[in-house]
Amino acid sequence: MRVTYNWLKDFVDIKISARELADKLTMAGLEVVSLEEKEGDFIFEIEITSNRPDWLSVLGIAREVAMITGAKLKNFCALLNTEGKSKTKKTKTNGKLKIEIEDKKDCPLYTARIIENVKVGSSPEWIKKRLELVGCRNVNNVVDITNYVLFELGEPLHAFDLGKINQEKIVVRRAKAGEKILTIDGLENNLSKDVLLIADADKAVAIAGVMGGKDSEVSFATKNILLEAAVFNPVVIRRSRQAIGKTSEASYRFERGIDLDLVNRASLRAAQLLKEFCAAQETSFTISNLSSSKETQIDLDIVYVAKTLGINLAAVKIKQILTGLGFQIKQKSKNVLRVKVPSFRQDVKQQIDLVEEISRIFGYERIPNTVPSVKPVVAAYGKRDLVSEIKNMLIGLGVTEAITYSLIDRGGLVEAGLDFGVKPVEVMNPLSQEQEILRPTLMLGLGRAISFNLNQKQEHVAIFEIADIFKAEKEPEENLALGIALSGTKAFFTGQGKCRDEASLLNLKGILETIFVRLGIADYEFIRQSDSSICIYIQKEKIGLMFELSAQALNSLEIKNRNVFLCEVSLEKLLSFARPNKKFVCLPKYPGITRDISFILQDKFSVRDILILLKEKGQPLLSEVRVADYYQGKQIPTGFRGLTLSCLYASGERTLTEKEIQPIHDLLCQLLNQQFQVKLR
């Protein structure tokens, strides 16, 4: 949304500089992404969130400016806020124009003014300049006035050449099969039933809420015009815009919702300007399907405000803020205010919405930083808690969360060799080839994310995603999955200098083992399928797969000179094995003694089997055994690997002696030699 400093001053007496105003707007939630000085004015480029259509106008921004600067809206706005309101739901007319609306849900309100004796020409310089500064081209005085009111008040208007409207009849209807319309951009559009039209007795004259038709546009030969101001269903306008592949300032606003109470006031404003600058005269006004906005009232508890914000605000201050933003306040009880929500604030529905308004106007920077009280939670039990806990574990392990698209292309899946023979859920009417199926795996999205980051010159990428995947069996299935992707080399410093850790399947294995242990899962297993893939099991049930991407997959993802390692785990299955209950024990009173065993092992033997054997035979003094070092290289024969196991011997009753430890340690070395043919080093 673009708005100028001088245009805002028509509504508010601003005493501060444009730069100061930009800072205040940003702190109040209207992020000013750029401020440009041009032709003696300042242009604010403001990022508007989708839930605030009331900010898509100079009036809407001015309302905020008045509040945050302590100024008042000028009388000009008071006039706009009182005129043109109607309470009847019946059609009103004082002219010959007929309006038909096929579906009242598509068009809750339609108004039309017949304005005659229009002198179409050039607009005044000040209107031209303001429109140019906000990025709107000049056409003629009639069209420029409708655009001016759109930016000023936020209500899109459209002017038709009345002489080109057959039988002075307007029909709001859906397009028919095979119907076409030539729009003002000079392009012919093939229409579908999703497109809402404005038509006369014979033909379509505009795509409702999106773009006018070429055949009915205002030209320098136009004498009489029909001025349209309406409200259309936001969903219908979005579908119309998508169906024809066009967008406009009007559709941008209609898709986000229009204030019903604003429509007639905007039409009046345009009529005033047409009379002043086009020597025009209004002869009739017609309203059809007049709807009124639903009144919303919210009881606001002042104690709730204090509890949420962490500060005590007086009721007088709360009233001042909300009243300045257009809310109407009544005192319901000592600590409760009854707040009537204005029609232009469609986003405010509950107490917390009002608290947000209070906090942003009061100033986030004025709310003191406090340490919240935290109740310690021993374990998470619900599915949502466990998923959140897994995310925290992964982030703590240095893996960044990614969010990828759930709609993907089938071709990319096949080219990367990631389809795994799964039948995908197809989209019946995909918007594009890239969105033809629901993802049966997270791996394609993560692989593409890896590719993007590597192309941004990232040396090490570690990402994960927890999201639903889909497959088509007898009925479509939706399951929660965890995907992890690693690539590149991570550099870090130790006491011995700089080290480099290159991503591999072992890194993935270590990440998963950490998750399993913290979730209380003990009976897990990693079974190698091939040199580049490993199956993951818990209690003999397969829950996932991890593997290295093939050269074909890397080529399809445009990844060069890098290896990529992926894993995908069924979270539904994983969580069914989780035992989050934690049993806490006292720290050991007596120190343990560590002994290492270094040996060379044939590749055919599993390290897991070795660890199980040592833990079983080393009881009760062997407290812990883990892999301390792993090596394959020139000093190790082909088909072998070098390992070092670290064994911790400890007792909860006394400090162990060398005489107690040595026999057990010798026994473990002997067992390794007998059962796994290791060569001790």
C-alpha positions in Angstrom: 0.0 0.0 0.0 1.4 3.4 -1.1 0.3 6.6 0.5 1.7 10.1 0.5 2.5 12.4 3.4 0.5 15.4 2.0 -2.5 13.2 1.3 -2.5 12.0 4.9 -2.4 15.7 6.0 -5.8 16.2 4.3 -7.2 13.9 7.1 -4.9 14.6 10.0 -2.9 17.7 11.1 0.5 16.0 11.3 3.1 17.9 13.3 6.0 15.4 13.0 8.3 14.7 10.1 7.7 12.0 7.5 10.7 10.0 8.9 9.4 10.2 12.5 5.9 9.2 11.2 7.4 6.2 9.4 9.0 5.0 12.6 5.8 5.4 14.6 3.8 3.6 12.0 6.2 0.7 12.0 6.2 0.4 15.8 2.4 0.4 15.7 2.3 -2.6 13.3 2.1 -0.8 9.9 5.6 -1.7 8.7 6.9 1.1 6.4 9.3 -0.8 4.1 10.4 2.3 2.2 10.1 6.1 2.4 10.8 8.1 -0.8 10.9 11.9 -1.3 9.5 12.9 -4.7 8.0 16.1 -6.2 7.8 17.8 -2.8 6.0 15.0 -1.1 7.0 11.8 0.7 5.7 8.3 -0.4 5.3 5.7 2.3 5.4 2.1 1.1 3.5 0.2 3.8 3.4 -3.6 4.2 -0.3 -4.4 5.0 -1.2 -7.7 6.6 -4.0 -9.7 5.0 -6.3 -9.3 8.1 -6.4 -5.5 7.9 -8.2 -4.5 4.7 -9.2 -1.2 6.5 -5.5 -0.1 6.1 -5.8 -0.3 2.3 -6.9 3.3 2.1 -5.6 6.8 3.0 -8.5 7.1 5.5 -7.6 3.8 7.2 -3.9 4.9 7.5 -5.0 8.3 8.6 -7.1 6.9 11.4 -4.0 5.1 12.7 -1.8 8.3 12.3 -4.3 10.3 14.3 -4.2 7.8 17.1 -0.4 7.4 17.4 0.3 11.1 17.1 -2.5 12.3 19.4 -4.2 14.3 16.6 -7.8 14.2 15.5 -9.4 13.3 12.2 -10.6 16.4 10.4 -14.2 17.3 9.8 -14.0 16.0 6.3 -14.0 12.5 7.6 -16.8 13.1 10.0 -19.0 14.0 7.0 -18.0 10.7 5.4 -18.9 8.7 8.5 -22.5 10.0 8.7 -23.9 10.1 5.2 -25.3 7.4 3.1 -26.3 4.8 5.7 -29.5 2.9 5.0 -31.4 0.6 7.3 -33.8 -1.0 4.8 -33.1 -4.4 3.2 -35.5 -3.8 0.3 -34.5 -2.4 -3.1 -34.6 1.4 -3.4 -34.8 3.2 -6.6 -35.8 6.6 -8.0 -34.8 5.9 -11.6 -35.4 3.4 -14.4 -32.3 1.3 -13.9 -33.0 -2.3 -12.9 -30.6 -4.4 -10.9 -30.8 -8.2 -10.7 -28.5 -10.3 -8.5 -28.7 -14.1 -9.2 -27.0 -15.2 -6.0 -27.2 -12.9 -3.0 -24.2 -14.6 -1.4 -22.0 -13.5 -4.4 -23.1 -9.9 -4.1 -24.4 -8.8 -0.6 -24.8 -5.2 -1.8 -24.9 -3.4 -5.2 -25.5 0.3 -5.7 -25.6 2.3 -8.9 -25.8 6.1 -9.5 -26.8 7.5 -12.9 -24.8 10.6 -13.5 -25.6 12.6 -16.7 -24.1 15.4 -18.8 -20.6 14.3 -17.9 -17.8 16.2 -19.6 -15.0 13.7 -20.0 -11.5 15.3 -20.2 -8.3 15.6 -18.3 -8.2 15.5 -14.5 -7.0 18.4 -12.3 -3.2 18.4 -11.8 -3.4 17.6 -8.1 -5.5 14.4 -8.7 -3.1 13.3 -11.5 -0.1 13.9 -9.2 -1.5 12.0 -6.2 -2.4 9.0 -8.4 1.0 9.0 -10.1 2.8 9.1 -6.7 0.9 6.0 -5.5 1.5 4.2 -8.7 -1.7 4.6 -10.6 -1.7 5.9 -14.2 -4.0 8.7 -15.4 -6.8 7.9 -17.9 -9.5 10.6 -17.8 -11.2 12.7 -15.2 -14.1 10.1 -14.6 -11.8 7.0 -14.3 -9.3 9.0 -12.3 -12.0 10.0 -9.8 -13.0 6.4 -9.3 -9.4 5.4 -8.7 -8.9 8.4 -6.4 -11.8 7.4 -4.2 -10.5 3.8 -4.2 -7.2 4.9 -2.7 -8.7 7.5 -0.5 -11.5 5.4 1.1 -10.7 1.8 0.2 -13.9 1.1 -1.8 -13.4 0.1 -5.4 -15.7 1.9 -7.8 -16.4 1.4 -11.5 -17.8 3.8 -14.1 -19.7 2.3 -17.1 -20.7 4.3 -20.2 -24.5 4.2 -19.7 -25.1 4.5 -23.4 -23.5 1.1 -23.8 -25.6 -0.6 -21.2 -28.5 -2.3 -23.1 -32.0 -1.7 -21.7 -30.5 0.1 -18.7 -30.4 -3.2 -16.8 -27.6 -4.6 -14.6 -27.3 -8.3 -13.9 -24.8 -9.8 -11.4 -24.3 -13.4 -12.4 -21.8 -16.2 -13.0 -20.4 -16.7 -16.4 -21.9 -19.2 -18.8 -19.9 -22.0 -20.4 -18.0 -20.7 -23.4 -18.7 -17.1 -22.6 -16.0 -14.5 -23.4 -15.3 -10.9 -22.6 -12.8 -8.3 -23.9 -11.4 -6.4 -20.9 -10.0 -2.9 -20.7 -6.4 -4.3 -21.1 -7.3 -5.3 -24.6 -7.2 -9.0 -24.0 -10.1 -11.5 -24.6 -10.8 -13.8 -21.7 -12.4 -17.3 -21.8 -14.7 -17.5 -18.8 -15.8 -20.4 -16.5 -18.6 -20.7 -14.0 -16.2 -19.6 -11.2 -16.1 -16.1 -12.7 -18.6 -13.5 -11.4 -19.8 -11.0 -14.1 -21.5 -7.7 -14.3 -23.8 -7.9 -17.3 -26.5 -5.9 -19.0 -29.6 -7.4 -20.7 -27.5 -9.0 -23.4 -23.9 -9.4 -22.6 -21.1 -9.2 -20.0 -19.8 -5.7 -19.4 -17.2 -6.4 -16.6 -15.6 -9.1 -14.5 -17.0 -8.2 -11.1 -14.5 -6.9 -8.7 -11.6 -7.5 -11.0 -11.7 -5.6 -14.3 -14.1 -3.7 -16.5 -15.0 -4.6 -20.1 -13.6 -2.8 -23.1 -17.0 -2.3 -24.8 -18.5 -0.4 -21.8 -15.5 1.7 -20.7 -15.7 5.5 -20.4 -14.3 7.4 -23.4 -14.2 11.1 -24.4 -17.4 10.5 -26.2 -19.3 9.4 -23.1 -22.2 11.6 -22.0 -23.8 9.6 -19.2 -22.3 7.1 -16.7 -23.4 4.4 -14.3 -21.3 4.6 -11.2 -21.0 1.2 -9.5 -20.2 0.7 -5.8 -20.7 -2.8 -4.4 -19.6 -5.6 -2.1 -18.7 -9.0 -3.5 -17.9 -12.3 -1.9 -14.1 -12.3 -1.3 -13.8 -16.1 -2.1 -15.7 -15.6 -5.4 -13.5 -12.6 -6.4 -10.4 -14.6 -5.6 -11.6 -17.5 -7.8 -12.5 -15.1 -10.6 -9.1 -13.5 -10.5 -7.4 -16.9 -10.5 -9.5 -18.2 -13.3 -8.7 -15.3 -15.7 -5.1 -14.8 -14.4 -5.5 -11.1 -13.8 -5.2 -8.9 -10.7 -6.1 -5.3 -9.9 -6.2 -2.8 -7.1 -10.0 -3.5 -6.9 -9.6 -7.3 -6.7 -6.8 -6.9 -4.1 -9.3 -5.1 -1.8 -12.4 -7.2 -2.6 -10.5 -10.4 -1.8 -9.8 -9.1 1.7 -13.3 -7.8 2.4 -15.1 -4.5 2.1 -16.8 -2.6 4.8 -20.6 -2.6 3.9 -21.1 0.7 5.6 -18.4 2.4 3.5 -20.0 1.6 0.1 -22.6 4.3 -0.2 -20.3 6.9 1.4 -17.6 6.2 -1.2 -20.2 6.5 -4.0 -21.3 9.8 -2.6 -17.7 11.1 -2.4 -17.2 10.1 -6.1 -20.5 11.8 -7.1 -19.3 15.0 -5.4 -16.0 15.0 -7.3 -17.8 14.2 -10.6 -20.1 17.1 -10.1 -17.1 19.4 -9.2 -14.7 18.4 -11.9 -16.8 16.9 -14.7 -19.8 19.3 -14.6 -22.0 16.2 -14.0 -25.4 15.9 -12.5 -26.8 12.9 -10.6 -30.3 11.9 -11.7 -31.0 8.6 -10.0 -29.7 6.2 -7.3 -30.5 2.5 -7.0 -29.6 0.1 -4.2 -30.2 -3.7 -4.5 -29.9 -6.4 -1.9 -28.9 -3.9 0.7 -27.2 -5.7 3.6 -26.0 -4.2 6.8 -22.8 -5.2 8.7 -23.2 -7.5 11.6 -22.8 -5.8 14.9 -20.1 -7.3 17.1 -19.8 -6.6 20.8 -17.1 -7.9 23.1 -16.8 -7.7 26.8 -13.3 -6.6 27.7 -12.0 -7.5 31.2 -9.5 -5.0 32.4 -7.9 -7.6 34.7 -7.5 -9.8 31.6 -5.7 -7.0 29.8 -3.3 -6.5 32.8 -2.6 -10.2 33.1 -1.9 -10.6 29.3 0.3 -7.5 29.0 2.0 -7.8 32.4 1.2 -4.1 33.1 -1.7 -2.3 34.8 -3.4 0.1 32.4 -6.2 2.4 33.7 -9.6 2.0 32.2 -9.5 5.6 31.1 -6.4 4.9 29.0 -7.9 1.7 27.5 -11.1 3.7 26.6 -9.0 6.5 25.0 -7.0 4.0 22.8 -10.0 2.0 21.6 -12.2 5.1 21.1 -9.5 6.7 19.0 -9.5 3.6 16.8 -13.2 3.8 16.1 -14.5 1.4 18.8 -17.5 2.5 20.9 -17.2 1.9 24.7 -19.7 1.4 27.5 -19.0 0.6 31.1 -20.6 -2.7 31.8 -19.3 -3.2 35.3 -16.4 -2.0 37.5 -13.8 -4.1 35.6 -15.6 -4.9 32.4 -16.0 -2.7 29.3 -18.5 -3.5 26.6 -16.8 -2.7 23.3 -18.8 -2.3 20.1 -16.6 -3.1 17.1 -16.8 -0.8 14.1 -17.9 -2.3 10.7 -14.5 -1.7 9.2 -12.7 -3.9 11.8 -13.8 -7.3 10.5 -10.7 -8.9 12.1 -11.7 -8.1 15.7 -13.7 -11.0 17.2 -12.5 -11.7 20.7 -10.8 -10.1 23.8 -7.3 -10.9 22.7 -7.8 -8.9 19.5 -8.6 -5.9 21.6 -5.6 -6.5 23.8 -3.4 -6.5 20.7 -4.9 -3.1 19.6 -4.2 -1.7 23.1 -0.6 -3.0 23.2 0.5 -1.8 19.8 -0.9 1.7 20.3 0.3 2.0 23.9 3.7 0.9 22.5 5.4 -2.5 22.6 8.6 -0.8 23.6 6.9 0.6 26.7 5.9 -2.8 28.0 8.7 -3.8 30.5 10.7 -7.0 30.0 9.9 -9.5 32.7 10.9 -13.1 33.3 7.8 -15.3 33.1 7.0 -17.7 35.8 7.7 -21.2 34.5 6.2 -24.4 36.0 8.6 -27.3 35.4 7.2 -30.0 33.3 8.8 -33.4 33.8 7.6 -35.0 30.6 5.3 -34.4 27.6 2.4 -36.8 27.1 0.2 -35.6 24.3 1.0 -35.9 20.6 1.3 -32.2 20.1 3.7 -31.9 23.1 5.9 -34.7 21.8 6.1 -33.2 18.3 7.1 -29.9 19.9 9.7 -31.7 22.0 11.2 -33.4 19.0 11.4 -30.1 17.2 13.3 -28.6 20.2 15.6 -31.6 20.2 16.5 -31.1 16.6 17.0 -27.4 16.9 19.3 -28.1 19.9 21.3 -30.5 17.7 21.9 -27.7 15.2 19.2 -28.7 12.7 17.0 -25.9 11.3 13.3 -26.3 10.7 12.1 -25.9 7.1 8.6 -25.7 5.6 8.1 -27.0 2.1 5.1 -27.1 -0.3 2.6 -30.0 0.2 1.7 -29.8 -3.5 4.5 -31.0 -5.8 5.1 -32.2 -9.3 5.0 -35.9 -10.2 7.9 -35.6 -12.7 10.3 -34.2 -10.1 9.6 -37.1 -7.8 10.3 -39.7 -10.4 13.4 -37.9 -11.8 14.9 -37.8 -8.3 14.0 -41.5 -7.7 12.0 -40.6 -4.6 8.6 -42.1 -5.6 9.3 -45.5 -3.9 6.4 -47.0 -5.8 3.8 -45.1 -3.7 0.6 -44.2 -5.4 0.2 -40.4 -4.9 -3.0 -38.5 -4.2 -3.7 -36.5 -7.4 -5.2 -33.0 -7.5 -8.2 -33.0 -9.9 -7.8 -29.5 -11.1 -4.1 -28.4 -10.4 -3.3 -24.8 -10.8 0.0 -25.7 -12.4 2.1 -28.7 -13.3 4.2 -28.1 -10.2 1.1 -28.6 -8.0 -0.4 -31.8 -9.5 -0.1 -34.2 -6.5 0.0 -34.1 -2.7 3.5 -35.1 -1.6 3.9 -38.8 -0.7 7.3 -38.0 0.9 9.0 -35.0 2.5 12.3 -35.9 0.8 11.8 -34.0 -2.5 10.9 -30.8 -0.8 13.9 -31.1 1.6 16.2 -32.0 -1.3 15.2 -28.9 -3.2 15.7 -26.8 0.0 19.2 -28.3 0.2 19.8 -27.4 -3.4 18.7 -23.8 -2.9 20.9 -23.3 0.1 23.9 -24.8 -1.5 23.4 -22.5 -4.5 23.5 -19.6 -1.9 27.1 -20.7 -1.1 26.2 -22.4 2.2 29.0 -24.7 3.2 26.8 -26.8 5.6 23.1 -27.3 5.5 21.1 -29.3 8.1 17.3 -29.0 7.9 14.3 -30.9 9.1 10.5 -30.8 8.5 7.6 -32.3 10.4 4.5 -32.4 8.2 1.9 -34.6 6.7 2.5 -36.9 3.7 -0.2 -38.4 1.6 -0.7 -41.6 -0.3 -3.7 -43.2 -2.2 -4.6 -46.7 -1.1 -8.2 -47.8 -1.0 -8.8 -44.4 0.5 -6.4 -41.4 0.6 -4.2 -41.6 3.7 -2.6 -38.7 5.6 0.3 -39.4 8.0 2.6 -37.3 10.0 6.3 -37.7 9.1 9.7 -36.4 10.1 12.2 -35.7 7.4 15.9 -34.7 7.9 18.4 -33.6 5.3 22.1 -33.0 5.6 24.8 -31.8 3.2 28.2 -30.2 3.3 31.0 -29.8 5.8 30.7 -28.1 9.2 33.8 -26.5 10.6 34.3 -26.0 14.4 37.1 -25.4 16.8 38.4 -27.6 19.6 41.3 -27.4 22.0 43.5 -28.9 19.3 42.5 -26.5 16.5 40.0 -26.3 13.7 38.1 -29.5 12.8 35.8 -30.3 9.9 32.9 -32.7 10.1 31.5 -33.8 6.8 27.8 -34.9 6.7 27.2 -38.6 6.4 24.7 -41.3 7.3 26.4 -41.5 10.7 25.3 -38.0 11.4 21.8 -38.9 10.6 22.1 -42.0 12.8 23.4 -40.0 15.7 20.5 -37.4 15.4 17.9 -40.2 15.4 19.6 -42.1 18.3 19.5 -38.9 20.4 15.8 -38.5 19.7 15.1 -42.2 20.5 17.0 -42.0 23.8 15.3 -38.8 24.9 11.9 -40.3 24.1 12.6 -43.4 26.2 12.9 -45.7 23.2 15.5 -48.5 23.8 14.8 -51.3 21.4 15.8 -49.6 18.1 18.0 -50.9 15.3 19.6 -49.6 12.1 19.9 -52.3 9.4 21.9 -51.6 6.3 20.1 -52.4 3.0 22.9 -51.4 0.7 26.0 -49.2 0.8 23.9 -46.1 0.6 20.6 -46.9 2.4 19.7 -48.0 6.0 16.3 -49.1 7.3 15.3 -47.9 10.8 13.4 -50.3 13.1 11.9 -50.0 16.6 10.9 -53.3 18.2 11.3 -55.1 14.8 8.9 -52.7 13.1 10.2 -50.6 10.3 9.5 -46.9 10.9 11.7 -45.2 8.3 14.6 -45.1 5.9 17.8 -43.1 5.6 20.0 -43.0 2.5 22.4 -41.1 0.4 21.0 -39.4 -2.8 22.1 -41.1 -6.0 24.0 -39.3 -8.8 20.8 -39.3 -10.8 18.9 -37.6 -8.0 21.6 -35.0 -7.4 21.6 -34.2 -11.1 17.8 -33.7 -11.1 18.1 -31.4 -8.1 21.0 -29.5 -9.8 23.4 -30.3 -6.9 27.0 -30.5 -8.0 30.1 -31.8 -6.1 28.1 -32.4 -2.9 26.6 -35.4 -1.2 23.1 -35.3 0.3 21.8 -37.5 3.1 18.1 -37.9 3.8 15.9 -39.7 6.2 12.2 -40.0 6.7 10.5 -41.5 9.7 6.8 -42.1 10.4 6.1 -40.0 13.4 2.8 -41.9 14.0 4.8 -45.1 14.5 7.6 -43.4 16.4 5.3 -41.7 18.9 3.5 -45.0 19.6 6.8 -46.3 21.0 7.7 -43.2 23.0 7.9 -43.6 26.8 8.3 -40.0 27.9 8.1 -40.8 31.7 11.5 -40.0 33.2 13.0 -41.7 36.2 15.5 -39.6 38.0 18.3 -41.1 40.1 20.9 -39.5 42.3 24.3 -38.6 40.9 26.9 -41.3 41.6 28.7 -40.8 44.9 31.8 -42.7 43.8 34.0 -42.0 40.7 34.1 -44.5 37.8 37.1 -45.8 35.9 37.4 -45.7 32.1 39.1 -48.3 30.0 39.3 -48.3 26.2 39.4 -51.2 23.8 40.8 -50.5 20.3 40.5 -53.2 17.6 40.0 -53.9 14.0 36.6 -55.4 13.0 35.4 -57.0 9.8 32.6 -55.1 8.0 30.3 -58.0 8.1 29.9 -57.7 11.9 27.5 -55.3 13.5 28.7 -52.9 16.2 25.3 -53.0 17.8 25.7 -56.7 18.4 29.1 -56.0 20.1 27.6 -53.4 22.4 24.8 -55.7 23.4 27.2 -58.5 24.2 29.5 -56.3 26.3 26.7 -54.7 28.3 25.3 -58.1 29.1 28.6 -59.8 30.1 30.0 -56.7 31.8 27.3 -56.6 34.5 27.2 -55.5 37.2 30.3 -53.3 37.1 30.2 -52.1 33.5 28.1 -49.0 33.7 28.4 -47.7 30.2 30.0 -48.6 26.9 30.1 -46.4 23.8 31.9 -46.0 20.5 34.7 -43.5 21.1 36.4 -43.6 17.7 35.7 -45.0 14.2 38.3 -45.1 11.4 38.7 -46.4 7.8 41.8 -45.5 5.9 45.2 -46.6 4.7 46.2 -48.3 7.9 43.1 -50.4 7.9 42.8 -53.3 5.5 40.0 -53.3 2.9 36.8 -54.9 4.4 37.7 -53.9 7.9 37.2 -50.8 10.2 39.0 -49.5 13.2 37.0 -49.0 16.4 37.7 -47.8 19.9 35.2 -48.6 22.6 35.1 -46.6 25.8 34.1 -48.7 28.8 33.0 -47.0 32.1 33.2 -49.2 35.2 31.5 -47.9 38.4 29.7 -49.0 41.5 27.1 -47.2 43.6 28.5 -48.7 46.8 32.3 -48.1 46.6 35.2 -46.9 44.6 36.4 -49.8 42.4 40.0 -51.0 42.4 42.2 -52.2 39.6 41.9 -55.8 40.8 38.1 -55.7 40.4 38.1 -54.1 37.0 40.9 -55.9 35.2 39.3 -59.5 35.1 36.1 -58.1 33.7 37.9 -56.0 31.1 40.1 -59.0 30.1 36.9 -61.1 29.7 35.3 -58.6 27.4 38.4 -58.5 25.2 38.5 -62.3 25.1 34.8 -62.4 24.0 35.4 -59.9 21.3 38.2 -62.1 19.9 36.2 -65.3 20.2 32.8 -64.2 18.8 33.8 -61.4 16.4 37.4 -62.3 15.4 38.6 -58.8 16.2 42.3 -57.9 16.1 43.2 -55.9 19.3 45.5 -52.9 18.9 
